[in-house]
Amino acid sequence: METAFDTPLPIERSARTFIEVAEIWVPENGRLVMSSGAYGTLDGFADVSSAESFAKGEGLPGRAWAEARPVVLTQFDGTGFKRTEAAREAGLTSAVAVPLFAGATLKAVLVVLCADSDGRTGAIEVWAETDGILCLDNGYYGAAVQFGEVSRRTSFARGQGLPGGVWSSRTPMLLRDLGSGHGFVRGESAGAAGLTTGLGLPVPVPGGKNYVLTLLSAPGTPLARRFEIWDARAARVGHERAAKLVDGICDREGPLWDPENAGRERRVNAWQGTVGQVLGTGLPVVESGTDAAGYASMVALPIHRGGELAHIVAWYF
């Protein structure tokens, strides 16, 4: 049986990625504690973070938990962010927290942090349903300032564009060639900003309000070097639960999935590799170093639907 990464190869890291830090915080005895994280060379910020924990409503992870919605911070001063001094020393300037719920149960909170240096271009956006349309709740764009301005004036009906498509299908979606405009409403602005790849994720939360997270990547400062979407709803190998790759792209391998060659489906069983670990536990994982399939770091997120694990989304940077 093929797996997603049969022979990992070393990755050339000539370009710095848009995201500097990724963390997973999980509830334990009424607080959020560190489960895993990838910090690159930011050892000082890693040390401060490993000693932290958050009550509900405290700090950025606790706020995402309490408010049951994704939260974007484009600055830290005056926001209740607890690690402001350490973040400033590390050159970090913005952060996004995404709560991961299964029904009414919080499974974890993903936090990613970015830096403004080196003219990095990309986008991390949160879209929220308001009066029957999706409007931008907030977003971080790095050097793509004009694209951010266009985004703040844009809204999406159900099924329209990447955010609307995710909202309608309630599944993650991956778009290529954003600048071509095919299926991407802001194609002209994306092309001008150099954005080429878009990943959209539904963010289910208690109460039924719809949120969509979009991650838009540029080759010069990629948000990630590899994206994967796994369907965990029905795939099994014998009596063992499995997930199958339904879309993916890699800057080393190109397309990871070919709809015309479904006979070569890539699957993972529960507990097989990092994606299999997420499948087995229903919990997200951040890995760094040699465990990340030859990449510097990876994030693997479960997406629950109706309280059950439906998809796993992984990106590698």
Disulfide bonds with the S-S distance in Angstrom:
none
